[in-house]
Amino acid sequence: MNLVINGQDYHDIPVGITVAGLLDHLELPRKKIAVERNMEIVPKSTFDSAVLSDGDRLEIIHFIGGG
């Protein structure tokens, strides 16, 4: 399956993967992450159930704390 993530094409994403599965696949922590799918924010409460589709465009933002 093909996805565009933060402007880069990814062609090796398993079909039927969820947002949570994608974060695991990319080895990203689930905490302090915001995900936008096709210009809409994906609520964290749906990461485990939101199934991605071929051609989806995602922006993944990792928040870093500091002072």
mmCIF file of the N, C-alpha and C atoms, coordinates in Angstrom:
data_MODEL
# 
_entry.id   MODEL 
# 
loop_
_atom_site.group_PDB 
_atom_site.id 
_atom_site.type_symbol 
_atom_site.label_atom_id 
_atom_site.label_alt_id 
_atom_site.label_comp_id 
_atom_site.label_asym_id 
_atom_site.label_entity_id 
_atom_site.label_seq_id 
_atom_site.pdbx_PDB_ins_code 
_atom_site.Cartn_x 
_atom_site.Cartn_y 
_atom_site.Cartn_z 
_atom_site.occupancy 
_atom_site.B_iso_or_equiv 
_atom_site.pdbx_formal_charge 
_atom_site.auth_seq_id 
_atom_site.auth_comp_id 
_atom_site.auth_asym_id 
_atom_site.auth_atom_id 
_atom_site.pdbx_PDB_model_num 
ATOM 1   N N  . MET A 1 1  ? 0.851  -1.169 0.000  1.00 0.00 ? 1  MET A N  1 
ATOM 2   C CA . MET A 1 1  ? 0.000  0.000  0.000  1.00 0.00 ? 1  MET A CA 1 
ATOM 3   C C  . MET A 1 1  ? 0.898  1.235  0.000  1.00 0.00 ? 1  MET A C  1 
ATOM 4   N N  . ASN A 1 2  ? 0.456  2.266  -0.678 1.00 0.00 ? 2  ASN A N  1 
ATOM 5   C CA . ASN A 1 2  ? 1.209  3.512  -0.795 1.00 0.00 ? 2  ASN A CA 1 
ATOM 6   C C  . ASN A 1 2  ? 0.592  4.602  0.066  1.00 0.00 ? 2  ASN A C  1 
ATOM 7   N N  . LEU A 1 3  ? 1.434  5.279  0.845  1.00 0.00 ? 3  LEU A N  1 
ATOM 8   C CA . LEU A 1 3  ? 1.022  6.411  1.660  1.00 0.00 ? 3  LEU A CA 1 
ATOM 9   C C  . LEU A 1 3  ? 2.016  7.539  1.443  1.00 0.00 ? 3  LEU A C  1 
ATOM 10  N N  . VAL A 1 4  ? 1.563  8.763  1.649  1.00 0.00 ? 4  VAL A N  1 
ATOM 11  C CA . VAL A 1 4  ? 2.455  9.915  1.672  1.00 0.00 ? 4  VAL A CA 1 
ATOM 12  C C  . VAL A 1 4  ? 2.492  10.380 3.116  1.00 0.00 ? 4  VAL A C  1 
ATOM 13  N N  . ILE A 1 5  ? 3.674  10.324 3.727  1.00 0.00 ? 5  ILE A N  1 
ATOM 14  C CA . ILE A 1 5  ? 3.838  10.676 5.128  1.00 0.00 ? 5  ILE A CA 1 
ATOM 15  C C  . ILE A 1 5  ? 4.834  11.818 5.221  1.00 0.00 ? 5  ILE A C  1 
ATOM 16  N N  . ASN A 1 6  ? 4.359  12.945 5.734  1.00 0.00 ? 6  ASN A N  1 
ATOM 17  C CA . ASN A 1 6  ? 5.200  14.146 5.846  1.00 0.00 ? 6  ASN A CA 1 
ATOM 18  C C  . ASN A 1 6  ? 5.891  14.472 4.526  1.00 0.00 ? 6  ASN A C  1 
ATOM 19  N N  . GLY A 1 7  ? 5.138  14.327 3.427  1.00 0.00 ? 7  GLY A N  1 
ATOM 20  C CA . GLY A 1 7  ? 5.644  14.682 2.107  1.00 0.00 ? 7  GLY A CA 1 
ATOM 21  C C  . GLY A 1 7  ? 6.476  13.627 1.412  1.00 0.00 ? 7  GLY A C  1 
ATOM 22  N N  . GLN A 1 8  ? 6.726  12.483 2.056  1.00 0.00 ? 8  GLN A N  1 
ATOM 23  C CA . GLN A 1 8  ? 7.516  11.418 1.440  1.00 0.00 ? 8  GLN A CA 1 
ATOM 24  C C  . GLN A 1 8  ? 6.631  10.225 1.093  1.00 0.00 ? 8  GLN A C  1 
ATOM 25  N N  . ASP A 1 9  ? 6.916  9.613  -0.051 1.00 0.00 ? 9  ASP A N  1 
ATOM 26  C CA . ASP A 1 9  ? 6.176  8.426  -0.474 1.00 0.00 ? 9  ASP A CA 1 
ATOM 27  C C  . ASP A 1 9  ? 6.701  7.191  0.246  1.00 0.00 ? 9  ASP A C  1 
ATOM 28  N N  . TYR A 1 10 ? 5.769  6.375  0.743  1.00 0.00 ? 10 TYR A N  1 
ATOM 29  C CA . TYR A 1 10 ? 6.098  5.092  1.367  1.00 0.00 ? 10 TYR A CA 1 
ATOM 30  C C  . TYR A 1 10 ? 5.333  4.018  0.610  1.00 0.00 ? 10 TYR A C  1 
ATOM 31  N N  . HIS A 1 11 ? 6.043  3.014  0.109  1.00 0.00 ? 11 HIS A N  1 
ATOM 32  C CA . HIS A 1 11 ? 5.428  1.978  -0.717 1.00 0.00 ? 11 HIS A CA 1 
ATOM 33  C C  . HIS A 1 11 ? 5.388  0.621  -0.030 1.00 0.00 ? 11 HIS A C  1 
ATOM 34  N N  . ASP A 1 12 ? 5.912  0.521  1.171  1.00 0.00 ? 12 ASP A N  1 
ATOM 35  C CA . ASP A 1 12 ? 6.031  -0.780 1.839  1.00 0.00 ? 12 ASP A CA 1 
ATOM 36  C C  . ASP A 1 12 ? 5.087  -0.925 3.030  1.00 0.00 ? 12 ASP A C  1 
ATOM 37  N N  . ILE A 1 13 ? 3.999  -0.199 3.034  1.00 0.00 ? 13 ILE A N  1 
ATOM 38  C CA . ILE A 1 13 ? 3.069  -0.221 4.158  1.00 0.00 ? 13 ILE A CA 1 
ATOM 39  C C  . ILE A 1 13 ? 2.079  -1.377 3.975  1.00 0.00 ? 13 ILE A C  1 
ATOM 40  N N  . PRO A 1 14 ? 1.919  -2.220 4.997  1.00 0.00 ? 14 PRO A N  1 
ATOM 41  C CA . PRO A 1 14 ? 0.978  -3.344 4.882  1.00 0.00 ? 14 PRO A CA 1 
ATOM 42  C C  . PRO A 1 14 ? -0.468 -2.883 4.684  1.00 0.00 ? 14 PRO A C  1 
ATOM 43  N N  . VAL A 1 15 ? -1.199 -3.587 3.858  1.00 0.00 ? 15 VAL A N  1 
ATOM 44  C CA . VAL A 1 15 ? -2.612 -3.299 3.619  1.00 0.00 ? 15 VAL A CA 1 
ATOM 45  C C  . VAL A 1 15 ? -3.402 -3.547 4.906  1.00 0.00 ? 15 VAL A C  1 
ATOM 46  N N  . GLY A 1 16 ? -4.355 -2.668 5.196  1.00 0.00 ? 16 GLY A N  1 
ATOM 47  C CA . GLY A 1 16 ? -5.219 -2.832 6.360  1.00 0.00 ? 16 GLY A CA 1 
ATOM 48  C C  . GLY A 1 16 ? -4.613 -2.334 7.659  1.00 0.00 ? 16 GLY A C  1 
ATOM 49  N N  . ILE A 1 17 ? -3.495 -1.626 7.581  1.00 0.00 ? 17 ILE A N  1 
ATOM 50  C CA . ILE A 1 17 ? -2.824 -1.148 8.788  1.00 0.00 ? 17 ILE A CA 1 
ATOM 51  C C  . ILE A 1 17 ? -3.600 0.016  9.415  1.00 0.00 ? 17 ILE A C  1 
ATOM 52  N N  . THR A 1 18 ? -3.579 0.064  10.730 1.00 0.00 ? 18 THR A N  1 
ATOM 53  C CA . THR A 1 18 ? -4.224 1.160  11.457 1.00 0.00 ? 18 THR A CA 1 
ATOM 54  C C  . THR A 1 18 ? -3.189 2.254  11.724 1.00 0.00 ? 18 THR A C  1 
ATOM 55  N N  . VAL A 1 19 ? -3.658 3.387  12.222 1.00 0.00 ? 19 VAL A N  1 
ATOM 56  C CA . VAL A 1 19 ? -2.737 4.461  12.596 1.00 0.00 ? 19 VAL A CA 1 
ATOM 57  C C  . VAL A 1 19 ? -1.759 3.951  13.656 1.00 0.00 ? 19 VAL A C  1 
ATOM 58  N N  . ALA A 1 20 ? -2.261 3.234  14.658 1.00 0.00 ? 20 ALA A N  1 
ATOM 59  C CA . ALA A 1 20 ? -1.395 2.680  15.703 1.00 0.00 ? 20 ALA A CA 1 
ATOM 60  C C  . ALA A 1 20 ? -0.370 1.722  15.107 1.00 0.00 ? 20 ALA A C  1 
ATOM 61  N N  . GLY A 1 21 ? -0.808 0.882  14.180 1.00 0.00 ? 21 GLY A N  1 
ATOM 62  C CA . GLY A 1 21 ? 0.097  -0.051 13.517 1.00 0.00 ? 21 GLY A CA 1 
ATOM 63  C C  . GLY A 1 21 ? 1.160  0.675  12.703 1.00 0.00 ? 21 GLY A C  1 
ATOM 64  N N  . LEU A 1 22 ? 0.772  1.769  12.065 1.00 0.00 ? 22 LEU A N  1 
ATOM 65  C CA . LEU A 1 22 ? 1.732  2.551  11.294 1.00 0.00 ? 22 LEU A CA 1 
ATOM 66  C C  . LEU A 1 22 ? 2.784  3.161  12.209 1.00 0.00 ? 22 LEU A C  1 
ATOM 67  N N  . LEU A 1 23 ? 2.358  3.705  13.345 1.00 0.00 ? 23 LEU A N  1 
ATOM 68  C CA . LEU A 1 23 ? 3.326  4.276  14.284 1.00 0.00 ? 23 LEU A CA 1 
ATOM 69  C C  . LEU A 1 23 ? 4.305  3.208  14.758 1.00 0.00 ? 23 LEU A C  1 
ATOM 70  N N  . ASP A 1 24 ? 3.797  2.001  15.026 1.00 0.00 ? 24 ASP A N  1 
ATOM 71  C CA . ASP A 1 24 ? 4.675  0.889  15.403 1.00 0.00 ? 24 ASP A CA 1 
ATOM 72  C C  . ASP A 1 24 ? 5.623  0.530  14.253 1.00 0.00 ? 24 ASP A C  1 
ATOM 73  N N  . HIS A 1 25 ? 5.076  0.467  13.034 1.00 0.00 ? 25 HIS A N  1 
ATOM 74  C CA . HIS A 1 25 ? 5.860  0.129  11.836 1.00 0.00 ? 25 HIS A CA 1 
ATOM 75  C C  . HIS A 1 25 ? 6.999  1.125  11.629 1.00 0.00 ? 25 HIS A C  1 
ATOM 76  N N  . LEU A 1 26 ? 6.728  2.402  11.893 1.00 0.00 ? 26 LEU A N  1 
ATOM 77  C CA . LEU A 1 26 ? 7.730  3.456  11.724 1.00 0.00 ? 26 LEU A CA 1 
ATOM 78  C C  . LEU A 1 26 ? 8.587  3.652  12.974 1.00 0.00 ? 26 LEU A C  1 
ATOM 79  N N  . GLU A 1 27 ? 8.307  2.829  13.993 1.00 0.00 ? 27 GLU A N  1 
ATOM 80  C CA . GLU A 1 27 ? 9.021  2.887  15.272 1.00 0.00 ? 27 GLU A CA 1 
ATOM 81  C C  . GLU A 1 27 ? 8.931  4.265  15.914 1.00 0.00 ? 27 GLU A C  1 
ATOM 82  N N  . LEU A 1 28 ? 7.716  4.823  15.908 1.00 0.00 ? 28 LEU A N  1 
ATOM 83  C CA . LEU A 1 28 ? 7.450  6.106  16.558 1.00 0.00 ? 28 LEU A CA 1 
ATOM 84  C C  . LEU A 1 28 ? 6.666  5.868  17.838 1.00 0.00 ? 28 LEU A C  1 
ATOM 85  N N  . PRO A 1 29 ? 6.983  6.614  18.884 1.00 0.00 ? 29 PRO A N  1 
ATOM 86  C CA . PRO A 1 29 ? 6.217  6.466  20.134 1.00 0.00 ? 29 PRO A CA 1 
ATOM 87  C C  . PRO A 1 29 ? 4.818  7.043  19.964 1.00 0.00 ? 29 PRO A C  1 
ATOM 88  N N  . ARG A 1 30 ? 3.843  6.461  20.652 1.00 0.00 ? 30 ARG A N  1 
ATOM 89  C CA . ARG A 1 30 ? 2.463  6.948  20.536 1.00 0.00 ? 30 ARG A CA 1 
ATOM 90  C C  . ARG A 1 30 ? 2.207  8.177  21.396 1.00 0.00 ? 30 ARG A C  1 
ATOM 91  N N  . LYS A 1 31 ? 3.038  8.370  22.405 1.00 0.00 ? 31 LYS A N  1 
ATOM 92  C CA . LYS A 1 31 ? 2.859  9.541  23.266 1.00 0.00 ? 31 LYS A CA 1 
ATOM 93  C C  . LYS A 1 31 ? 3.391  10.777 22.560 1.00 0.00 ? 31 LYS A C  1 
ATOM 94  N N  . LYS A 1 32 ? 2.739  11.887 22.793 1.00 0.00 ? 32 LYS A N  1 
ATOM 95  C CA . LYS A 1 32 ? 3.153  13.186 22.246 1.00 0.00 ? 32 LYS A CA 1 
ATOM 96  C C  . LYS A 1 32 ? 3.216  13.177 20.720 1.00 0.00 ? 32 LYS A C  1 
ATOM 97  N N  . ILE A 1 33 ? 2.274  12.483 20.098 1.00 0.00 ? 33 ILE A N  1 
ATOM 98  C CA . ILE A 1 33 ? 2.195  12.411 18.634 1.00 0.00 ? 33 ILE A CA 1 
ATOM 99  C C  . ILE A 1 33 ? 0.832  12.951 18.200 1.00 0.00 ? 33 ILE A C  1 
ATOM 100 N N  . ALA A 1 34 ? 0.831  13.731 17.144 1.00 0.00 ? 34 ALA A N  1 
ATOM 101 C CA . ALA A 1 34 ? -0.416 14.156 16.502 1.00 0.00 ? 34 ALA A CA 1 
ATOM 102 C C  . ALA A 1 34 ? -0.381 13.645 15.068 1.00 0.00 ? 34 ALA A C  1 
ATOM 103 N N  . VAL A 1 35 ? -1.518 13.130 14.611 1.00 0.00 ? 35 VAL A N  1 
ATOM 104 C CA . VAL A 1 35 ? -1.594 12.586 13.253 1.00 0.00 ? 35 VAL A CA 1 
ATOM 105 C C  . VAL A 1 35 ? -2.736 13.268 12.519 1.00 0.00 ? 35 VAL A C  1 
ATOM 106 N N  . GLU A 1 36 ? -2.419 13.752 11.332 1.00 0.00 ? 36 GLU A N  1 
ATOM 107 C CA . GLU A 1 36 ? -3.426 14.334 10.442 1.00 0.00 ? 36 GLU A CA 1 
ATOM 108 C C  . GLU A 1 36 ? -3.520 13.420 9.228  1.00 0.00 ? 36 GLU A C  1 
ATOM 109 N N  . ARG A 1 37 ? -4.748 13.053 8.882  1.00 0.00 ? 37 ARG A N  1 
ATOM 110 C CA . ARG A 1 37 ? -4.986 12.161 7.739  1.00 0.00 ? 37 ARG A CA 1 
ATOM 111 C C  . ARG A 1 37 ? -5.882 12.891 6.752  1.00 0.00 ? 37 ARG A C  1 
ATOM 112 N N  . ASN A 1 38 ? -5.372 13.127 5.570  1.00 0.00 ? 38 ASN A N  1 
ATOM 113 C CA . ASN A 1 38 ? -6.139 13.806 4.521  1.00 0.00 ? 38 ASN A CA 1 
ATOM 114 C C  . ASN A 1 38 ? -6.766 15.100 5.038  1.00 0.00 ? 38 ASN A C  1 
ATOM 115 N N  . MET A 1 39 ? -5.940 15.884 5.722  1.00 0.00 ? 39 MET A N  1 
ATOM 116 C CA . MET A 1 39 ? -6.319 17.213 6.216  1.00 0.00 ? 39 MET A CA 1 
ATOM 117 C C  . MET A 1 39 ? -7.257 17.195 7.418  1.00 0.00 ? 39 MET A C  1 
ATOM 118 N N  . GLU A 1 40 ? -7.430 16.055 8.069  1.00 0.00 ? 40 GLU A N  1 
ATOM 119 C CA . GLU A 1 40 ? -8.261 15.952 9.269  1.00 0.00 ? 40 GLU A CA 1 
ATOM 120 C C  . GLU A 1 40 ? -7.464 15.297 10.391 1.00 0.00 ? 40 GLU A C  1 
ATOM 121 N N  . ILE A 1 41 ? -7.559 15.873 11.594 1.00 0.00 ? 41 ILE A N  1 
ATOM 122 C CA . ILE A 1 41 ? -6.865 15.320 12.751 1.00 0.00 ? 41 ILE A CA 1 
ATOM 123 C C  . ILE A 1 41 ? -7.489 13.970 13.115 1.00 0.00 ? 41 ILE A C  1 
ATOM 124 N N  . VAL A 1 42 ? -6.642 12.987 13.387 1.00 0.00 ? 42 VAL A N  1 
ATOM 125 C CA . VAL A 1 42 ? -7.105 11.675 13.843 1.00 0.00 ? 42 VAL A CA 1 
ATOM 126 C C  . VAL A 1 42 ? -7.060 11.691 15.373 1.00 0.00 ? 42 VAL A C  1 
ATOM 127 N N  . PRO A 1 43 ? -8.214 11.554 16.042 1.00 0.00 ? 43 PRO A N  1 
ATOM 128 C CA . PRO A 1 43 ? -8.207 11.529 17.506 1.00 0.00 ? 43 PRO A CA 1 
ATOM 129 C C  . PRO A 1 43 ? -7.397 10.335 18.030 1.00 0.00 ? 43 PRO A C  1 
ATOM 130 N N  . LYS A 1 44 ? -6.625 10.564 19.087 1.00 0.00 ? 44 LYS A N  1 
ATOM 131 C CA . LYS A 1 44 ? -5.815 9.482  19.658 1.00 0.00 ? 44 LYS A CA 1 
ATOM 132 C C  . LYS A 1 44 ? -6.676 8.283  20.050 1.00 0.00 ? 44 LYS A C  1 
ATOM 133 N N  . SER A 1 45 ? -7.902 8.550  20.460 1.00 0.00 ? 45 SER A N  1 
ATOM 134 C CA . SER A 1 45 ? -8.786 7.464  20.883 1.00 0.00 ? 45 SER A CA 1 
ATOM 135 C C  . SER A 1 45 ? -9.136 6.519  19.734 1.00 0.00 ? 45 SER A C  1 
ATOM 136 N N  . THR A 1 46 ? -8.870 6.925  18.484 1.00 0.00 ? 46 THR A N  1 
ATOM 137 C CA . THR A 1 46 ? -9.185 6.071  17.330 1.00 0.00 ? 46 THR A CA 1 
ATOM 138 C C  . THR A 1 46 ? -7.941 5.503  16.652 1.00 0.00 ? 46 THR A C  1 
ATOM 139 N N  . PHE A 1 47 ? -6.745 5.748  17.199 1.00 0.00 ? 47 PHE A N  1 
ATOM 140 C CA . PHE A 1 47 ? -5.509 5.238  16.578 1.00 0.00 ? 47 PHE A CA 1 
ATOM 141 C C  . PHE A 1 47 ? -5.572 3.731  16.348 1.00 0.00 ? 47 PHE A C  1 
ATOM 142 N N  . ASP A 1 48 ? -6.171 2.976  17.293 1.00 0.00 ? 48 ASP A N  1 
ATOM 143 C CA . ASP A 1 48 ? -6.225 1.514  17.163 1.00 0.00 ? 48 ASP A CA 1 
ATOM 144 C C  . ASP A 1 48 ? -7.264 1.036  16.160 1.00 0.00 ? 48 ASP A C  1 
ATOM 145 N N  . SER A 1 49 ? -8.234 1.883  15.835 1.00 0.00 ? 49 SER A N  1 
ATOM 146 C CA . SER A 1 49 ? -9.310 1.441  14.941 1.00 0.00 ? 49 SER A CA 1 
ATOM 147 C C  . SER A 1 49 ? -9.318 2.154  13.586 1.00 0.00 ? 49 SER A C  1 
ATOM 148 N N  . ALA A 1 50 ? -8.587 3.237  13.444 1.00 0.00 ? 50 ALA A N  1 
ATOM 149 C CA . ALA A 1 50 ? -8.576 3.997  12.181 1.00 0.00 ? 50 ALA A CA 1 
ATOM 150 C C  . ALA A 1 50 ? -7.698 3.284  11.153 1.00 0.00 ? 50 ALA A C  1 
ATOM 151 N N  . VAL A 1 51 ? -8.350 2.620  10.196 1.00 0.00 ? 51 VAL A N  1 
ATOM 152 C CA . VAL A 1 51 ? -7.631 1.867  9.154  1.00 0.00 ? 51 VAL A CA 1 
ATOM 153 C C  . VAL A 1 51 ? -7.270 2.814  8.017  1.00 0.00 ? 51 VAL A C  1 
ATOM 154 N N  . LEU A 1 52 ? -6.020 2.759  7.606  1.00 0.00 ? 52 LEU A N  1 
ATOM 155 C CA . LEU A 1 52 ? -5.542 3.617  6.531  1.00 0.00 ? 52 LEU A CA 1 
ATOM 156 C C  . LEU A 1 52 ? -5.849 3.006  5.175  1.00 0.00 ? 52 LEU A C  1 
ATOM 157 N N  . SER A 1 53 ? -5.986 3.880  4.172  1.00 0.00 ? 53 SER A N  1 
ATOM 158 C CA . SER A 1 53 ? -6.296 3.450  2.809  1.00 0.00 ? 53 SER A CA 1 
ATOM 159 C C  . SER A 1 53 ? -5.175 3.844  1.870  1.00 0.00 ? 53 SER A C  1 
ATOM 160 N N  . ASP A 1 54 ? -5.045 3.088  0.796  1.00 0.00 ? 54 ASP A N  1 
ATOM 161 C CA . ASP A 1 54 ? -4.048 3.378  -0.219 1.00 0.00 ? 54 ASP A CA 1 
ATOM 162 C C  . ASP A 1 54 ? -4.197 4.820  -0.689 1.00 0.00 ? 54 ASP A C  1 
ATOM 163 N N  . GLY A 1 55 ? -3.093 5.552  -0.724 1.00 0.00 ? 55 GLY A N  1 
ATOM 164 C CA . GLY A 1 55 ? -3.115 6.931  -1.198 1.00 0.00 ? 55 GLY A CA 1 
ATOM 165 C C  . GLY A 1 55 ? -3.355 7.974  -0.122 1.00 0.00 ? 55 GLY A C  1 
ATOM 166 N N  . ASP A 1 56 ? -3.606 7.545  1.118  1.00 0.00 ? 56 ASP A N  1 
ATOM 167 C CA . ASP A 1 56 ? -3.798 8.516  2.199  1.00 0.00 ? 56 ASP A CA 1 
ATOM 168 C C  . ASP A 1 56 ? -2.572 9.398  2.335  1.00 0.00 ? 56 ASP A C  1 
ATOM 169 N N  . ARG A 1 57 ? -2.818 10.655 2.700  1.00 0.00 ? 57 ARG A N  1 
ATOM 170 C CA . ARG A 1 57 ? -1.750 11.617 2.955  1.00 0.00 ? 57 ARG A CA 1 
ATOM 171 C C  . ARG A 1 57 ? -1.757 11.921 4.445  1.00 0.00 ? 57 ARG A C  1 
ATOM 172 N N  . LEU A 1 58 ? -0.626 11.682 5.097  1.00 0.00 ? 58 LEU A N  1 
ATOM 173 C CA . LEU A 1 58 ? -0.533 11.869 6.541  1.00 0.00 ? 58 LEU A CA 1 
ATOM 174 C C  . LEU A 1 58 ? 0.551  12.865 6.898  1.00 0.00 ? 58 LEU A C  1 
ATOM 175 N N  . GLU A 1 59 ? 0.282  13.593 7.962  1.00 0.00 ? 59 GLU A N  1 
ATOM 176 C CA . GLU A 1 59 ? 1.292  14.419 8.606  1.00 0.00 ? 59 GLU A CA 1 
ATOM 177 C C  . GLU A 1 59 ? 1.397  13.891 10.027 1.00 0.00 ? 59 GLU A C  1 
ATOM 178 N N  . ILE A 1 60 ? 2.596  13.547 10.441 1.00 0.00 ? 60 ILE A N  1 
ATOM 179 C CA . ILE A 1 60 ? 2.823  13.047 11.792 1.00 0.00 ? 60 ILE A CA 1 
ATOM 180 C C  . ILE A 1 60 ? 3.760  14.023 12.484 1.00 0.00 ? 60 ILE A C  1 
ATOM 181 N N  . ILE A 1 61 ? 3.283  14.545 13.596 1.00 0.00 ? 61 ILE A N  1 
ATOM 182 C CA . ILE A 1 61 ? 4.045  15.544 14.343 1.00 0.00 ? 61 ILE A CA 1 
ATOM 183 C C  . ILE A 1 61 ? 4.359  14.981 15.714 1.00 0.00 ? 61 ILE A C  1 
ATOM 184 N N  . HIS A 1 62 ? 5.640  15.046 16.091 1.00 0.00 ? 62 HIS A N  1 
ATOM 185 C CA . HIS A 1 62 ? 6.085  14.568 17.396 1.00 0.00 ? 62 HIS A CA 1 
ATOM 186 C C  . HIS A 1 62 ? 6.423  15.784 18.238 1.00 0.00 ? 62 HIS A C  1 
ATOM 187 N N  . PHE A 1 63 ? 5.708  15.949 19.346 1.00 0.00 ? 63 PHE A N  1 
ATOM 188 C CA . PHE A 1 63 ? 5.938  17.081 20.223 1.00 0.00 ? 63 PHE A CA 1 
ATOM 189 C C  . PHE A 1 63 ? 7.090  16.778 21.176 1.00 0.00 ? 63 PHE A C  1 
ATOM 190 N N  . ILE A 1 64 ? 7.942  17.762 21.350 1.00 0.00 ? 64 ILE A N  1 
ATOM 191 C CA . ILE A 1 64 ? 9.073  17.621 22.250 1.00 0.00 ? 64 ILE A CA 1 
ATOM 192 C C  . ILE A 1 64 ? 8.948  18.669 23.340 1.00 0.00 ? 64 ILE A C  1 
ATOM 193 N N  . GLY A 1 65 ? 9.028  18.231 24.599 1.00 0.00 ? 65 GLY A N  1 
ATOM 194 C CA . GLY A 1 65 ? 8.933  19.157 25.721 1.00 0.00 ? 65 GLY A CA 1 
ATOM 195 C C  . GLY A 1 65 ? 10.247 19.877 25.929 1.00 0.00 ? 65 GLY A C  1 
ATOM 196 N N  . GLY A 1 66 ? 10.168 20.965 26.627 1.00 0.00 ? 66 GLY A N  1 
ATOM 197 C CA . GLY A 1 66 ? 11.377 21.720 26.935 1.00 0.00 ? 66 GLY A CA 1 
ATOM 198 C C  . GLY A 1 66 ? 11.018 23.070 27.506 1.00 0.00 ? 66 GLY A C  1 
ATOM 199 N N  . GLY A 1 67 ? 12.034 23.823 27.813 1.00 0.00 ? 67 GLY A N  1 
ATOM 200 C CA . GLY A 1 67 ? 11.777 25.119 28.430 1.00 0.00 ? 67 GLY A CA 1 
ATOM 201 C C  . GLY A 1 67 ? 12.413 26.239 27.697 1.00 0.00 ? 67 GLY A C  1 
# 
